[in-house]
């Protein structure tokens, strides 16, 4: 995940954007930081989903095949 400093900077730029606006340089920084945050978030979410097993009310494993394939790739 992103460092606390980067997340704090994203939040500071967001507040400044709402209150007084951002310079061109700050807009580029904000865009770069947001993209970095989203990459980290998506990676974390994919790793979380790879450890999920879906079970129906009868106790049967109904995990989608695509997810099972991803789990198997990770194990080998």
Secondary structure, 3 states (H helix, E strand, C coil): CCCHHHHHHHHHHHHHHHHCCCCHHHHHHHHHHHHHHHHHHHHHHHHHHCCCCCECCCCCECCCHHHHHHHHHHHC
